[in-house]
Amino acid sequence: MNTILNSFDHIGLDEMSAVKLMNRVDTKFVTTMPRLIQLLKMAQGDYFVQEIDGKRSSDYTTLYYDTPALDMYITHHNGCLGRQKVRVRRYVDSDLTFLEVKNKNNHRRTRKKRIAVNDFSIESEEERQFLEKLCWYDVDSLKPALRNWFNRITLVNKGKTERVTIDTDLRYHNMVTGIDKALNQAVIIELKRDGNVPSPLLSMLRDLRIQPHGFSKYCIGTALTNPEVKKNRLKEKIYYVNHLIKNDTY
């Protein structure tokens, strides 16, 4: 993997500021490590890879908050187009932590607001004011629900109109049930564009028969680590991921 990533031209954090895409259209894909290797070989001429302190893949960890009734999870599970996530994400290699409120509207556009924080709690006055302004739920009701860890590769097309995040080695810990789960053979690719701008990656994905497939890290992780939670609408996605990993084929 490192050999392939080192063959890419690289882009730094300062240059990435022009490609934040905080209001965007997201398309997700699920595949496996062998297919990822093929994809990266195809993409190296059209994309930069983000590099931080000499590293071209980065460690992330996220703590998701939800209500005791898991209202954010249930809203997503039930297919509501207007939905929200509240999370604290730590970018381990760059030593940055953000409290984030992420909304998806009924036009399937994603809008994210965030502030820098020191840790995973949401107890300071600044954090409360931020949440009270943006969160759809009672701030006092929010509790730690699920934590994950993963490794991320970030690509940027050379026109700087899209970002591609590639997440591997995904692991979960449920803060309520205490159950752990790993999906370390799955690869989650997310294409993030400001509208439907042309994407070199889409044709590469089609050539590799990697089709769009919704995957919420929070919802899948919750379904996998909480035996009591409603999950009927996620069973097909979980089966798909498990089948894909086992067979490495579509």
C-alpha positions in Angstrom: 0.0 0.0 0.0 2.7 2.5 1.0 4.5 1.9 -2.3 1.4 2.8 -4.3 0.7 5.9 -2.2 4.2 7.1 -2.5 3.8 7.1 -6.3 1.1 9.9 -6.0 1.8 13.6 -6.2 1.0 14.9 -2.7 -1.0 17.8 -1.3 -0.6 19.4 2.2 -3.1 20.6 4.8 -2.7 24.2 3.8 -3.7 23.4 0.1 -6.5 21.2 1.3 -8.3 24.3 2.7 -9.5 25.1 -0.8 -11.2 21.7 -1.0 -13.2 21.6 2.3 -16.6 21.0 0.6 -18.5 21.6 3.8 -21.7 21.8 1.7 -21.5 18.9 -0.7 -23.0 15.8 -2.3 -21.6 12.5 -1.0 -21.6 9.2 -2.8 -20.4 6.1 -0.9 -19.0 2.8 -2.1 -18.0 -0.4 -0.3 -15.2 -2.7 -1.5 -12.3 -4.8 -0.4 -8.5 -4.3 0.0 -7.6 -6.1 -3.3 -10.0 -3.8 -5.3 -8.6 -0.8 -3.5 -5.1 -1.6 -4.6 -6.4 -1.8 -8.2 -8.2 1.5 -7.8 -5.2 3.4 -6.4 -3.1 2.2 -9.3 -5.6 3.6 -11.8 -6.0 6.9 -9.9 -2.5 8.0 -9.4 -2.3 10.1 -12.5 -5.5 12.1 -11.8 -5.3 12.6 -8.0 -3.1 14.1 -5.3 -2.8 12.2 -2.0 -2.9 14.2 1.3 0.3 14.1 3.2 0.7 15.1 6.9 4.2 15.1 8.4 5.4 12.6 5.8 2.4 10.3 6.3 0.0 9.5 3.4 -2.6 7.7 5.5 -3.9 9.0 8.8 -5.5 7.6 12.0 -8.9 8.9 13.0 -11.2 8.2 16.0 -14.7 9.4 16.4 -17.1 9.4 19.3 -20.8 9.7 18.3 -23.4 11.1 20.6 -27.1 10.3 20.6 -30.1 10.4 22.8 -30.9 7.5 25.2 -33.6 6.4 22.7 -31.0 6.6 19.9 -33.2 9.1 18.0 -30.4 10.0 15.5 -29.8 6.3 14.7 -33.6 5.5 14.4 -34.2 8.5 12.1 -31.5 7.3 9.7 -32.6 3.7 10.0 -36.1 4.7 9.1 -35.0 6.4 5.9 -35.8 9.9 6.8 -34.0 12.3 4.4 -33.6 15.1 6.9 -31.3 13.7 9.6 -28.4 14.8 11.9 -25.3 13.3 13.5 -23.4 14.8 16.5 -19.8 13.6 16.9 -16.4 14.5 18.2 -13.7 13.5 15.7 -10.0 13.4 16.5 -7.5 13.6 13.6 -4.7 11.8 15.4 -1.8 12.6 13.2 -2.5 16.3 13.0 -3.4 16.4 16.7 -6.7 18.2 16.0 -10.1 17.5 17.6 -13.5 18.9 16.4 -17.0 18.8 17.7 -19.2 18.4 14.6 -22.8 18.7 13.7 -23.6 17.0 10.4 -26.9 17.5 8.6 -28.3 15.8 5.5 -31.3 17.5 3.9 -34.1 16.2 1.8 -32.1 17.0 -1.4 -29.3 14.6 -0.1 -26.8 17.4 0.4 -24.6 17.3 3.4 -23.7 20.3 5.5 -21.3 20.2 8.4 -20.5 22.7 11.1 -17.7 22.2 13.5 -15.6 23.9 16.2 -12.2 22.9 17.6 -12.3 21.3 21.0 -9.7 19.8 23.5 -11.3 16.4 24.2 -14.3 14.1 23.6 -16.6 15.7 26.2 -19.2 18.3 25.2 -19.5 20.0 28.6 -17.8 23.4 28.1 -19.9 26.6 27.7 -18.6 27.1 24.2 -19.6 23.5 23.2 -23.0 23.8 24.7 -23.7 27.1 22.9 -22.6 25.6 19.6 -24.9 22.6 20.1 -27.8 24.6 21.4 -27.6 26.7 18.2 -27.4 23.8 15.7 -28.6 20.5 17.4 -32.2 19.4 16.8 -32.2 17.5 20.1 -32.1 18.5 23.8 -28.4 19.0 24.5 -28.7 17.6 28.0 -30.0 14.4 26.5 -26.9 13.7 24.4 -24.8 10.8 25.7 -21.8 8.9 24.2 -23.2 6.2 22.0 -20.5 4.6 19.8 -16.8 5.0 19.2 -14.9 4.0 16.2 -11.3 3.9 14.9 -10.1 3.8 11.3 -7.3 4.6 8.9 -8.0 7.2 6.2 -6.4 8.0 2.8 -7.6 11.3 1.3 -7.3 11.9 -2.4 -8.0 15.2 -4.2 -8.5 15.5 -8.0 -6.1 17.7 -9.8 -8.9 20.1 -10.6 -9.5 20.4 -6.8 -13.3 20.1 -7.2 -13.7 16.8 -5.3 -12.2 14.9 -2.4 -12.2 11.1 -2.0 -11.8 9.5 1.4 -10.9 5.9 1.7 -11.4 4.3 5.2 -9.8 1.0 6.2 -9.3 -1.0 9.4 -12.6 0.0 10.8 -13.2 -0.9 14.5 -16.1 -0.2 16.9 -16.8 0.0 20.6 -20.4 0.5 21.7 -20.4 2.9 24.7 -23.7 1.5 26.0 -23.4 -2.3 25.5 -19.6 -2.6 25.7 -19.5 -4.8 22.6 -16.6 -4.5 20.2 -16.7 -5.3 16.4 -14.1 -5.0 13.7 -14.6 -4.7 9.9 -11.0 -4.5 9.1 -11.2 -6.2 5.7 -13.9 -3.7 4.4 -13.0 -0.5 2.5 -15.4 2.5 2.6 -14.9 5.0 -0.2 -16.7 8.3 -0.1 -16.7 10.7 -3.1 -17.4 14.3 -2.0 -18.2 16.9 -4.6 -19.7 20.4 -4.7 -22.6 19.3 -6.9 -22.3 16.9 -9.8 -18.9 18.1 -11.1 -17.1 15.6 -13.4 -15.2 12.9 -11.5 -12.4 10.8 -13.0 -12.9 8.3 -10.2 -16.4 7.4 -11.1 -15.4 5.8 -14.4 -12.6 3.9 -12.6 -15.1 2.6 -10.0 -17.4 1.5 -12.8 -14.5 -0.3 -14.6 -13.9 -2.2 -11.3 -17.6 -3.0 -10.9 -17.7 -1.1 -7.6 -21.2 0.3 -7.3 -22.6 3.1 -5.1 -23.7 1.6 -1.8 -24.8 3.6 1.2 -22.8 3.0 4.4 -23.2 5.0 7.6 -20.3 4.2 9.9 -22.4 5.2 12.9 -25.5 3.2 11.9 -23.8 0.1 10.8 -21.6 0.1 13.9 -24.6 0.6 16.2 -26.5 -2.3 14.5 -23.4 -4.6 14.8 -22.8 -3.8 18.5 -26.2 -3.4 20.0 -28.4 -6.6 19.9 -31.5 -4.8 21.1 -31.6 -2.0 18.5 -34.0 -1.9 15.6 -32.0 -2.9 12.5 -34.4 -4.4 9.9 -33.5 -1.9 7.2 -29.8 -2.5 7.8 -29.7 -6.3 7.6 -29.2 -6.2 3.8 -26.3 -3.8 4.0 -24.6 -5.9 6.7 -25.1 -9.0 4.7 -23.7 -7.3 1.6 -20.6 -6.2 3.5 -20.0 -9.6 5.0 -20.6 -11.3 1.7 -18.3 -8.9 -0.1 -15.4 -9.5 2.4 -15.9 -13.3 2.2 -16.0 -13.5 -1.6 -14.2 -10.4 -2.8 -16.6 -10.3 -5.7 -19.8 -8.7 -6.9 
